């Protein structure tokens, strides 16, 4: 069964300590976290000690785990380049999986490069203020070891859009509107969907959004199909006025349906002034550029104008690229999109060898299996059927029937 994790940051945003609390509430051992925290003073001269304290608290009546990092460190600013080197040394000294180590290093890099970019300077020239504290290292490496222990890196990881709050935030550079500049920069660079509210204060920190950006592979408005096994709640430091200040972590397995499943983006745009040749060209271009499928439907728009709707199914990570391609090829003023969860069969392609009119020919056959491995669909590749029909002057139906018969015989011999 496919392991699946959902990080639900839509109620109260995310910070490093909230995620750490949720992971511990979901079963991660605080002692393992402390062991990696003990490496920080050994490699970060600015930090004299760092200690994890956890306790159960209530937020709007909900029980949650509050994780706090108690640090003793110098007040001096950290050099960004040295901060990166420190993270590398801690990663080398820690007993982490490759996935956990890469996650930790990338999370720290995103924070540093966001700060450097905002200051218009290189990491060698950048001095970190709040971001250069020891608890940034503690949050990141604590999350890495906790996720490793819970097996989160071995499965699918999703997140909801992130609530960032509202109002203003005061930090080392003065007072600015929420989200803080580093939060917004990381969200921009990593394509993390954010939204304001529900409270008029800062809900998401740079460390929190950097950790999330490097954990979650897909962001969804709604939960993917999941059978929940474990739920962890990580508490923020204060009570909110209208909602529980908690980050929710849901761990389980993908919902069993007899089929597999995935999440896809569906892009659509209305077209009412494009010649047929350009429609066909655009359809070909989006397929060649990685779309799983694309099609056109006829429609009637305002002022009784006839037109077409272009639909494209693709992986979420390439939806922006395909949307830009659609705009460039069609001149449309906009492309709407939404995410769909879908159930899919396991698919594979086999080759069948036939002897027809004394000639040996090969055709591809597409098989589809359910989760138990039972074949539920068997279909010749029609391009191959057409080719053989044309080359040997026999009907496509005859070629298709011979191919299916041969394929079934081969599967029976193999016990499939």
VOGU-3710 file (C-alpha; in Angstrom, 3 decimals, decimal comma):
1> xxxxxxxxxx> 0,000/0,000/0,000  1,217/3,518/-0,807  2,210/5,543/2,260  0,848/9,084/2,155  1,254/12,211/4,311  -0,805/15,397/4,233  0,436/18,593/5,909  -2,621/20,722/6,634  -1,464/24,334/6,955  -4,695/26,045/5,938
11> xxxxxxxxxx> -5,997/26,749/9,464  -3,049/28,441/11,179  -0,121/28,433/8,759  3,177/26,758/9,557  6,336/27,358/11,550  9,254/25,059/12,241  8,236/24,397/15,835  4,609/23,698/14,867  5,726/21,024/12,405  8,123/19,577/14,955
21> xxxxxxxxxx> 5,278/19,391/17,471  2,993/17,692/14,945  5,671/15,123/14,084  6,251/14,324/17,756  2,494/14,116/18,349  2,353/11,655/15,410  4,916/9,373/17,049  8,431/10,752/16,484  10,678/10,224/19,518  11,852/13,525/21,108
31> xxxxxxxxxx> 15,063/11,780/22,240  16,048/11,161/18,616  15,409/14,819/17,859  17,525/15,921/20,822  20,415/13,762/19,629  20,652/15,724/16,401  20,153/19,022/18,228  23,222/18,190/20,331  25,314/18,385/17,143  24,470/22,056/16,605
41> xxxxxxxxxx> 26,676/23,570/19,386  29,531/21,335/18,224  29,509/22,908/14,745  27,969/26,350/15,262  30,222/28,541/17,454  27,395/31,056/17,913  25,327/28,441/19,789  26,285/27,303/23,274  23,359/24,945/23,857  19,969/23,989/22,408
51> xxxxxxxxxx> 17,315/21,966/24,173  13,958/20,562/23,010  11,044/20,943/25,415  7,649/19,440/24,617  4,325/19,617/26,400  0,678/18,982/25,666  -1,406/22,153/25,431  -4,902/23,055/24,274  -5,701/25,433/21,451  -9,402/26,345/21,268
61> xxxxxxxxxx> -10,085/23,144/23,186  -7,983/20,877/20,909  -5,073/18,959/22,450  -1,793/19,518/20,629  1,924/19,094/21,189  3,913/22,278/21,653  7,595/21,944/20,804  9,921/24,687/21,992  13,639/25,003/21,366  15,452/26,589/24,297
71> xxxxxxxxxx> 18,701/28,069/23,016  21,682/29,848/24,504  23,566/31,725/21,793  25,486/34,896/21,045  23,526/37,870/19,768  25,922/38,466/16,874  24,641/38,222/13,312  25,498/35,110/11,296  27,226/35,190/7,940  25,051/33,426/5,365
81> xxxxxxxxxx> 27,901/31,501/3,746  29,132/30,275/7,130  25,584/29,302/8,039  25,424/27,099/4,931  28,761/25,460/5,806  27,523/24,827/9,340  24,434/23,080/7,986  26,650/20,904/5,774  28,820/19,899/8,736  25,803/19,013/10,863
91> xxxxxxxxxx> 24,367/16,985/7,982  27,625/15,069/7,588  27,793/14,324/11,311  24,144/13,237/11,554  22,991/9,722/10,773  20,306/10,693/8,268  19,023/9,002/5,135  19,967/10,546/1,792  16,429/11,914/1,434  16,429/13,492/4,908
101> xxxxxxxxxx> 19,889/14,982/4,422  18,940/16,506/1,054  15,739/17,889/2,565  17,651/19,596/5,404  20,334/21,093/3,160  17,790/22,369/0,617  15,613/23,908/3,332  18,564/25,848/4,747  19,684/26,905/1,258  16,236/28,250/0,405
111> xxxxxxxxxx> 16,227/30,396/3,546  19,737/31,725/2,883  19,203/32,398/-0,821  15,880/34,107/-0,140  17,588/36,442/2,352  20,518/37,042/-0,026  18,174/37,805/-2,905  16,152/40,254/-0,853  19,328/42,097/0,135  20,713/42,005/-3,392
121> xxxxxxxxxx> 23,944/40,430/-2,208  25,814/37,132/-2,363  25,788/34,686/0,584  29,379/35,746/1,331  28,176/39,331/1,815  24,839/38,619/3,508  24,356/38,759/7,265  21,416/36,839/8,663  19,336/38,241/11,462  16,469/36,090/12,769
131> xxxxxxxxxx> 17,109/33,440/10,089  20,643/32,832/11,353  19,608/31,692/14,812  20,345/28,220/16,154  16,657/27,368/16,357  16,444/27,629/12,537  18,969/24,784/12,375  17,105/22,990/15,160  13,728/23,215/13,407  15,111/21,991/10,081
141> xxxxxxxxxx> 17,277/19,139/11,340  14,697/18,187/13,973  12,062/17,879/11,240  14,511/15,882/9,093  15,217/13,251/11,750  11,534/13,046/12,783  10,310/12,599/9,201  13,019/9,989/8,662  11,905/8,006/11,718  8,240/8,106/10,676
151> xxxxxxxxxx> 9,027/6,949/7,124  7,531/10,082/5,597  10,232/10,404/2,937  9,349/6,911/1,656  5,859/7,901/0,549  3,819/10,626/-1,114  3,774/14,023/0,631  1,017/16,578/0,025  0,125/19,942/1,504  -2,849/22,250/1,497
161> xxxxxxxxxx> -2,351/25,893/0,497  -0,677/27,826/3,313  -2,431/30,486/5,380  0,010/33,335/5,993  -2,139/35,612/8,154  -2,451/39,385/7,770  -1,629/42,768/9,262  2,018/43,724/9,704  5,128/42,096/11,114  8,011/43,852/12,862
171> xxxxxxxxxx> 11,504/42,435/12,376  15,114/43,578/12,061  14,416/45,741/8,977  11,337/47,465/10,357  7,615/46,927/9,892  6,165/45,362/6,757  2,907/43,786/5,683  2,377/40,064/6,196  3,638/37,822/4,672  7,192/38,660/5,646
181> xxxxxxxxxx> 9,480/39,257/2,633  11,385/35,979/3,076  8,133/34,013/3,308  6,865/35,588/0,103  10,179/35,067/-1,685  10,380/31,368/-0,799  6,733/30,896/-1,792  7,471/32,593/-5,121  10,617/30,613/-5,859  9,176/27,235/-4,850
191> xxxxxxxxxx> 5,651/27,819/-6,226  3,968/27,314/-2,847  0,305/28,456/-2,923  -0,482/30,921/-0,129  -3,548/32,811/1,023  -4,219/35,565/3,556  -5,943/35,154/6,925  -7,709/33,787/8,792  -6,104/35,914/11,547  -4,661/39,405/11,318
201> xxxxxxxxxx> -1,131/38,459/12,392  1,862/36,506/11,071  0,997/32,796/10,826  3,766/31,461/8,592  7,500/31,905/9,172  10,382/31,694/6,666  11,625/28,492/8,313  8,155/26,961/8,227  7,504/27,662/4,555  11,018/26,566/3,555
211> xxxxxxxxxx> 10,558/23,234/5,348  7,131/22,787/3,751  8,391/23,679/0,267  11,021/20,946/0,496  8,711/18,334/1,993  5,519/18,580/-0,026  5,641/17,465/-3,649  2,073/18,484/-4,497  -0,266/21,172/-3,147  -4,000/20,461/-3,185
221> xxxxxxxxxx> -7,075/22,422/-2,116  -8,640/19,187/-0,877  -7,161/16,040/0,640  -6,085/13,277/-1,754  -7,840/9,885/-1,365  -6,428/8,633/1,943  -7,199/6,181/4,717  -5,928/8,068/7,769  -3,884/6,036/10,268  -2,204/8,701/12,424
231> xxxxxxxxxx> -2,999/12,376/13,030  -0,564/14,699/14,774  -1,300/18,234/16,011  1,464/20,791/16,474  0,598/23,872/18,540  1,606/27,441/17,842  2,813/29,587/20,725  -0,368/31,629/21,251  -4,129/31,308/21,151  -5,823/32,714/18,071
241> xxxxxxxxxx> -9,119/34,550/18,262  -11,222/32,602/15,784  -9,542/29,251/15,130  -7,227/26,680/16,759  -3,572/27,624/16,386  -2,519/24,154/15,234  -0,793/22,523/12,297  -2,313/19,174/11,411  -0,268/16,257/10,072  -2,204/13,308/8,628
251> xxxxxxxxxx> -0,424/10,044/7,889  -1,987/6,990/6,268  -2,231/5,006/3,075  -3,766/5,836/-0,261  -7,429/4,872/-0,343  -7,840/1,309/-1,614  -10,115/1,229/-4,650  -8,797/-1,718/-6,644  -6,993/0,827/-8,798  -4,087/3,159/-8,429
261> xxxxxxxxxx> -4,455/6,898/-8,310  -2,743/10,189/-8,938  -3,406/13,903/-9,053  -3,441/15,844/-12,310  -3,939/19,442/-13,406  -6,738/20,177/-15,849  -6,202/23,314/-17,944  -9,006/24,936/-19,940  -9,409/28,008/-22,100  -12,229/29,367/-24,277
271> xxxxxxxxxx> -11,387/30,057/-27,923  -13,804/31,785/-30,283  -11,605/33,330/-32,978  -8,944/30,740/-33,761  -8,758/29,042/-37,194  -9,105/25,262/-37,271  -5,516/24,781/-38,411  -4,229/26,664/-35,361  -6,473/24,632/-33,061  -5,028/21,409/-34,429
281> xxxxxxxxxx> -1,501/22,779/-34,189  -1,995/23,801/-30,541  -3,418/20,395/-29,683  -0,330/18,735/-31,184  2,043/21,116/-29,385  0,633/20,513/-25,903  0,764/16,732/-26,388  4,366/16,956/-27,614  5,201/19,141/-24,600  4,200/16,541/-22,040
291> xxxxxxxxxx> 0,414/16,636/-21,653  -1,204/13,328/-20,762  -4,194/14,134/-22,962  -5,798/17,081/-24,752  -9,065/17,595/-26,597  -11,433/20,247/-27,908  -15,162/20,606/-27,278  -17,587/22,899/-29,084  -19,331/25,605/-27,086  -21,646/28,603/-27,395
301> xxxxxxxxxx> -20,305/31,778/-25,744  -21,829/35,177/-24,980  -23,417/37,135/-27,829  -24,251/33,733/-29,370  -20,711/33,312/-30,645  -19,765/29,707/-31,452  -16,340/28,568/-30,314  -14,271/25,821/-28,784  -12,916/24,939/-25,340  -9,399/23,506/-25,204
311> xxxxxxxxxx> -8,918/20,972/-22,372  -5,505/19,660/-21,288  -4,605/17,051/-18,641  -1,048/17,138/-17,316  1,127/16,584/-14,259  0,771/19,525/-11,816  4,467/20,364/-11,986  4,282/21,253/-15,713  0,925/23,046/-15,653  2,502/26,524/-15,604
321> xxxxxxxxxx> 4,688/25,713/-18,594  1,772/24,332/-20,603  -0,435/27,296/-19,667  2,223/29,665/-21,037  2,453/27,554/-24,201  -1,335/27,716/-24,680  -1,310/31,514/-24,277  1,580/31,853/-26,732  0,042/29,596/-29,396  -3,581/30,777/-29,196
331> xxxxxxxxxx> -3,404/34,356/-27,968  -6,030/33,563/-25,321  -6,322/36,066/-22,479  -6,272/33,448/-19,734  -6,119/29,767/-18,820  -8,085/28,402/-15,878  -6,957/25,312/-14,036  -7,959/22,977/-11,245  -6,570/19,829/-9,662  -8,317/16,483/-10,048
341> xxxxxxxxxx> -7,763/13,319/-8,068  -8,239/10,327/-10,336  -8,209/6,546/-10,058  -6,058/4,809/-12,636  -5,272/1,250/-13,619  -1,718/-0,030/-13,805  -0,699/0,112/-17,444  1,986/-1,622/-19,453  2,820/-2,334/-23,091  3,755/-5,741/-24,515
351> xxxxxxxxxx> 4,872/-6,724/-27,998  3,077/-9,479/-29,924  4,649/-11,272/-32,907  2,214/-12,384/-35,654  2,698/-14,357/-38,840  0,402/-12,911/-41,497  0,467/-13,928/-45,193  3,831/-15,566/-44,659  5,340/-12,450/-43,105  6,332/-11,919/-39,485
361> xxxxxxxxxx> 5,125/-8,647/-38,000  5,162/-7,119/-34,519  2,499/-5,052/-32,793  2,267/-3,336/-29,438  -0,536/-4,333/-27,082  -1,649/-2,150/-24,155  -2,583/-3,964/-20,926  -4,325/-2,518/-17,889  -4,347/-4,265/-14,497  -6,118/-3,574/-11,221
371> xxxxxxxxxx> -4,235/-3,362/-7,913  -4,370/-7,159/-7,522  -2,732/-7,618/-10,918  -5,838/-8,876/-12,733  -5,966/-7,840/-16,396  -9,091/-5,782/-17,021  -8,265/-4,341/-20,431  -6,339/-5,576/-23,468  -6,068/-3,448/-26,596  -3,781/-3,398/-29,653
381> xxxxxxxxxx> -1,997/-0,131/-30,425  -4,097/1,166/-33,302  -1,182/2,866/-35,084  0,397/-0,583/-35,457  -2,902/-2,121/-36,552  -3,269/0,520/-39,283  0,310/0,036/-40,461  -0,037/-3,725/-40,865  -3,499/-3,402/-42,398  -2,107/-1,044/-45,022
391> xxxxxxxxxx> 1,144/-2,959/-45,659  -0,525/-6,375/-46,022  -3,841/-5,279/-47,573  -6,084/-6,830/-44,914  -8,717/-5,181/-42,800  -7,848/-3,483/-39,529  -10,484/-5,616/-37,808  -8,722/-8,822/-38,897  -5,373/-7,532/-37,620  -6,923/-6,494/-34,303
401> xxxxxxxxxx> -8,649/-9,863/-33,790  -5,482/-11,833/-34,607  -3,448/-9,671/-32,252  -5,873/-10,072/-29,341  -6,056/-13,828/-29,874  -2,264/-14,141/-29,917  -1,905/-11,900/-26,853  -4,421/-13,919/-24,827  -2,653/-17,166/-25,752  0,683/-15,727/-24,620
411> xxxxxx> -0,800/-14,512/-21,330  -2,413/-17,888/-20,632  0,908/-19,648/-21,219  2,536/-17,291/-18,685  -0,258/-17,821/-16,171  -1,338/-14,161/-16,299
//
